Amino acid sequence: LLNALRAAGADSHAALHARPVQAPLARVEGFPNAASTLVKALDWHVQAHPDRTHVLFYRTPEHTELMTYAGLKASAQAIACGLSRRGLTKGQSVAIMLPTCLEFFHCYYGILLAGGVPVPLYPPARLSQLEDHLRRQAGILESCLAPILVAVPEAKLAARFLEAEVGSLRHVVTPRELTAEGAGSESSSEKLQPEDVAFIQYTSGSTGNPKGVVLTHANLLANIRTWGRAIRLDSTDAVVSWLPLYHDMGLIGTWLGS
């Protein structure tokens, strides 16, 4: 690693420091302590500071995307409407097989707003491995009885065989398709309870068949609030992560915790 840094030379060091610096985060008054679900926590932020930056996503070293709390809610509502048009009902699972991207955030909250249960799946390392990867993921889709898989466009053709492998699966769609189908519609989000499932986290399957761990809104909020107090994380802190969003530390520890 040290040799690689030395080989990078002064040019890369200068380029790094030439990037615009994000302004310090303003302190927020209060916390959504009364929020009993993740959706209510998001609603608190939307009401308190809709235009506050929630996520800065470095898609490439030169291209940074920004997402506000209001932007997350609006995009999630469009996804929720698209899912409802696809026939999703309360309590049904929706698998998310996307790389780390802003669309992942939209889909996660869109599934919750539609009353569904997000099930993050890790995407293939290479698109050339997509078909083989989907065959390995079929067991998870069958286990959680997911009627919908949200994936990259390249997965749509390769996923055709899943219709025979997974009896519950009806649709393989992209975030763009769901957004287009839900555009202009009013979201009638399901009322969630603390004991409702916030998502199902599956084990890697490296030592056996993947096993699902059910996490409720109450579970997640209790865990997040406990370690948030322990490390004294507050609204002036920026959390930097390169962990994928299908990983529990990337999803819970970094995003939902922040």
TIVO-811878 format. One record per residue: residue in three letters; x, z, y of N, C-alpha, C, O in turn. Coordinates in steps of 0.1 Angstrom, whole numbers, plus 5000, padded with zeros to 4 digits. Layout:
BEGIN
ALAXZYXZYXZYXZY ...
***
This chain:
BEGIN
LEU500850004988500050005000500950005013500649935022 LEU501950085012502850095024503549955026503649915037 ASN503949895015504549765017503649655022504049575030 ALA502349665018501349575023501149595038500949495046 LEU501149725042500949745057502149695065501949645076 ARG503349715059504449665066504449515067504849455077 ALA504049455056504049305056502949245066503149135070 ALA501949325069500949275078501449255092501049165099 GLY502549335096503149305108502449355121501349405120 ALA503049325132502549375145501249295149500449345156 ASP501149175144499949085149498649155145497749165153 SER498549195132497349255127497049395135495949425137 HIS498149465138497949595145497449565159496549645163 ALA497949465165497449435179496049385178495249425187 ALA495649305168494249255167493349375165492149375170 LEU493749475157492849585154492549665167491449705169 HIS493549685175493349755188492749675199492349725209 ALA492649545197492049455207490449455205489849405214 ARG489949515194488549515192487849605202488449705207 PRO486649565207485949655216485649785209485249795198 VAL485749895217485550025212484050065215483550055226 GLN483450125204482050165206481950285215482750385214 ALA481050295224480850405233480550535225479950525215 PRO480950645230480650775223479150795221478450755230 LEU478850855210477350875207476850985216477451095217 ALA475650965222475051065230474451165221473951135210 ARG474451295225473851395216472351395216471751375227 VAL471751405205470351405203469851555203470351635197 GLU468751575210468151705210467251725198466251645196 GLY467551825190466751855179467051775166467851685167 PHE466451805155466551745142465151725136464251795140 PRO464951625127463651615121463451715109463251675098 ASN463651845113463551945103462251965096462152005085 ALA461151915104459851935098459451815089458451815082 ALA460251705089459951595081460051625066461051675062 SER459051595059458951625045459251505036459351525024 THR459351385042459751265034460751185042460851215054 LEU461451095036462351005043461650925053462250895064 VAL460450885050459650795060459350875072459450825083 LYS458951005071458651095082459951115090459851125103 ALA461051125084462351145091462651025099463051035111 LEU462450905094462650775101461650775113462050735124 ASP460350805111459350805122459850905133459550865145 TRP460451015130460851105140461851045149461851055161 HIS462850965143463850905151463250785159463650765170 VAL462350715153461750605161460950655173461050595184 GLN460350765172459650825183460550885193460350875205 ALA461650945189462551015198463550915205463750935217 HIS464050815198464950725204464950595196465950565189 PRO463950515199463850385191464950295192465350215182 ASP465650285204466750195206468150245204469050185207 ARG468150365198469450425195470050355183469350315173 THR471350325184472050255172472050345160472450465161 HIS471550285149471550365136472650315127473350405121 VAL472950185126473950135118474750025125474149935131 LEU476050035124476949925128477549865115478249935108 PHE477149745112477649685099478649575101478349475108 TYR479849605096480949505098480849405086481449415076 ARG480049295089479849195079481249115076481549095064 THR481949095086483349035085484149105096483549175105 PRO485449095095486249155106485949105120486149175130 GLU485348985121485048935134483548945138483148935149 HIS482648975128481248975130480649115127480649155115 THR480149185137479549315135478049305139477649245149 GLU477249355130475749355132475249495135475849595130 LEU474349505144473749635149472349655145471549555145 MET471949775140470549795136470149925143470850035142 THR469049925151468450045157467450105148467050045137 TYR466950225151465950285143464650205144463950185134 ALA464250155156463050075157463249945149462249895143 GLY464449885150464649765142464549785127463949695120 LEU465049895122464849925108463349945104462949885094 LYS462650015113461250035110460449905110459649875101 ALA460749815120459949685121460349595109459449535103 SER461649585105462049505094461449555081460949485072 ALA461449695079460849755067459349725066458849705055 GLN458649725077457249705077456949565072455949535065 ALA457749465077457549325072457749315057457049245050 ILE458849385052459149385038457949445030457549395020 ALA457449555036456349625029455149535028454449535018 CYS454849465039453649375038453849265028452949225021 GLY455149215027455449105018455249155003454849084995 LEU455649285001455549344988454049354984453649334973 SER453249404994451849424991451149284988450349284979 ARG451649184995451049044992451449004978450748924972 ARG452549054973452949024959452249114949452549104937 GLY451349204953450649284944451149424941450749484931 LEU452249464948452749594945451749704948451149704959 THR451649804939450749914941451550044941452750044937 LYS450950154946451650284947452250334934451550324924 GLY453550374935454150424923454950324915455650364906 GLN454750194917455450094909456950084914457150104926 SER457850054905459250034909459549894914458949804910 VAL460449894923461049764928462549774927463149854933 ALA463149684919464549684918465249604929464749504933 ILE466249664934467049594945468449564940469249654937 MET468749434939470049394934470649304945470649184945 LEU471149374955471749314967473149374970473349484967 PRO474049294975475349354980475049434992473949434998 THR476049514997475849595008475649505021476449425024 CYS474449525027474049435038472849505045472349595040 LEU472549455057471449515065470149505057469249585058 GLU469949395050468749365043468549475032467349505029 PHE469549535027469349645017468649765024467649815018 PHE468949795036468349905043466849865045465949955043 HIS466549745050465149695052464349705039463249755039 CYS464949665028464149665015463949805010462849835005 TYR464949895012464750025007463550095014462650145007 TYR463550095027462450155034461150075033460050135033 GLY461249945032460049865030459349895017458149905016 ILE460149925006459549964993458850104995457750114990 LEU459450195002458850325004457550315012456550375009 LEU457550225023456350215031455250145023454050175026 ALA455550065013454550005005454050094994453150054986 GLY454650214993454250304983455050294970454650354960 GLY456050204970456750174957457950274956458250354964 VAL458750254945459850334942461150244941461150154932 PRO462050254950463250174950464150204938464250324934 VAL464650104932465650124920466850034924466849914921 PRO467950094929469150014933469849974920470050054911 LEU470249844919471049794909472349734915472349684925 TYR473449754907474649704913474749544911474349504900 PRO475149474921475149324920476349284912477349364910 PRO476449154907477549104900478749094909478649074921 ALA479949114903481149104910481348964915481948944926 ARG480948864908481048724911479748654908479148684898 LEU479348554916478148484914478148404901477148374895 SER479448364896479548294884479148384872478948324861 GLN479148514874478848604863477348654864476948744857 LEU476548584872475248634876474348634863473648734861 GLU474348534855473348524844473748634834472848704829 ASP475048654831475448754821475048894827474648984820 HIS475248904840475049034846473549074846473149184843 LEU472648974848471248994847470749034833469849114832 ARG471448974823471049014809471349164807470649234800 ARG472449214813472849354811471849444819471649554815 GLN471349394830470449474838468949474833468149544838 ALA468749384823467349374818466849504812465649534814 GLY467749584806467349714801466849804811465849884809 ILE467449804823467049894834465649844839464849934842 LEU465549714841464249664846463149704836461949734840 GLU463449694823462449734813462149884814460949924812 SER463149964816463050104816462150154828461250244826 CYS462350094839461550144851460250064853459550084863 LEU460049964844458749884845458649814858457549814864 ALA459749764864459649694877458949564876459349474868 PRO457849544884457249414885457949314895457649194894 ILE458849374903459449294914460949324914461349444913 LEU461749214914463249234916463549164929463249044931 VAL464149234939464649174951466149144949466949234947 ALA466549024951467948984948468348874958467548824966 VAL469648834956470148714964469548584959469048584948 PRO469548484968468848354964469448294951468648234944 GLU470748314949471348254937470748314924470848254913 ALA470148434925469648494913468248444908467848464897 LYS467648364917466248324913466248224901465348244892 LEU467148134900467148044889467648114876467048094866 ALA468748194878469348264866468348364861468548404849 ALA467448414869466548524865465348474857464548554852 ARG465248344855464048294848463948354833462848374829 PHE465048374827465048424813464448564813464048614802 LEU464548644824464048774825462648794822462148894818 GLU461848684825460448684823460048714808459048774805 ALA460948664799460748684785461348814781460848874771 GLU462448854787463148984783462349104789462349214782 VAL461749094801461149214807459649184809459349104818 GLY458849254801457449224802456749254815455749194818 SER457249354822456649394835456949304847456249304856 LEU458049234846458649154857457749034860457548954852 ARG457249024873456448914877457048834888456748714889 HIS457948894896458448824908459948854909460348964908 VAL460748744912462148764917462148704931462048574932 VAL462348784941462248734955463448774963464248864959 THR463648704974464748744983464148824995462948814998 PRO464948895002464448965014463848875024462848905031 ARG464448755026463948655035462548615032461748595041 GLU462248595019460948555015459948665017458848635022 LEU460248785014459348895017459048905032457948935036 THR460148895040459948905054459048795060458148825068 ALA459248675055458348565059456948585055456048555063 GLU456748635043455348655038454648765045453448765047 GLY455448865050454848985057454848975072454249065078 ALA455348865077455448855092454048845098453148775093 GLY453848915108452548915115451448995109450349005114 SER451749065098450749145091450849295096451949335099 GLU449749365095449849505098450149585086449549565075 SER451149675087451549755076450649875074450549955084 SER449949885063449150005060449950085050449550095038 SER450950155055451850225045451150345038450350405044 GLU451550355026451050465017451450605023452650615027 LYS450650705022451050835026451750905015451250925004 LEU453050935018453950985008453951135008453751195019 GLN454151204997454251344996455651384992456451304987 PRO456151504995457451554992457851534977458951504974 GLU456851544969457151534954457051394949457351374937 ASP456751294958456851154954458251114952459151164958 VAL458451014943459850964940460350884951459750784956 ALA461550914956462250844967463050734961463150624968 PHE463650744950464250634942464750684929464850804926 ILE464950594920465550624907466950574906467250454908 GLN467850664904469350624903469650614888469550714880 TYR470150494884470550474870472050494869472850464877 THR472450554858473850574854474450434852473750344849 SER475750434851476450304850476350244837476450114836 GLY476050314826475950264813477350234806477350164796 SER478350294812479750264806479950334793480750294785 THR479150444790479250514778478050514769477950584759 GLY477050424773475850414766474850344774475150284785 ASN473550334770472550274778472350344791472350464791 PRO472150274802471950334815470750434815469650394809 LYS470850544821469750644821469350664835470150684844 GLY468050674838467450694851467350834855466850924847 VAL467750864867467651004873466650994884466850914894 VAL465551064883464451064893464751154904464951274902 LEU464751104916464951184928463751174938463351064942 THR463251294941462051294950462551314965463751334967 HIS461651294974461951314988462351454990463351474998 ALA461751554984462151694986463551714981464251784987 ASN463851654969465251664963466251624974467151694977 LEU466051504979467051434987467151515000468351545005 LEU466051555007466151615020466751755018467551795027 ALA466451825008467051955006468651945004469352025010 ASN469051844996470451824994471151785007472251835010 ILE470551685014471151635026471351745037472351765043 ARG470251825039470251925049471252035046471852095055 THR471452065033472352175029473752135032474552215038 TRP474252015027475651985030475851935045476951945050 GLY474751895051474951865065475251985074476051985083 ARG474552095070474952225077476352275073477052325082 ALA476652255061477952305056479152235063480152295066 ILE479052105065480152035072479952015087480751955094 ARG478852075092478552075106478451935112478951905123 LEU477851845105477651705109476551705120475451765118 ASP476851645132475751635142475651495148476351405143 SER474851485158474451345163475551285171475451165174 THR476651355174477751285181478751235171479751175175 ASP478551255158479551205148479151065143478051035141 ALA480250985141480050855134480650865120481750925118 VAL479850815110480350825096480750685092479950595093 VAL481950675087482550545083482650545068483050635062 SER482150435062482150425048482350275043481850185050 TRP482950265032483050135025482450145011482650055003 LEU481750255009481050264996479850184995479150175005 PRO479550114984478350034982477050114983477050234979 LEU476050054987474750124989474050144976473050224975 TYR474450084965473850114952474550234945474050274935 HIS475550284952476250404947475650524954475350514966 ASP475550634946474850754952475550804965474850854974 MET476850804965477550854977477450754989477450795000 GLY477350624986477050534997475650535002475450535014 LEU474750554993473350554996472850685002472250695013 ILE473150794995472750935000473750995009473351025021 GLY474951005005475951075013476251015026476451085036 THR476350875027476650815039475450765047475350815059 TRP474550685041473450635049472350735052472150775063 LEU471650785041470550875043471051005049470351065057 GLY472251055046472751175052472951155067472751255074 SER473451045071473651015085472351015092472350995104 
***
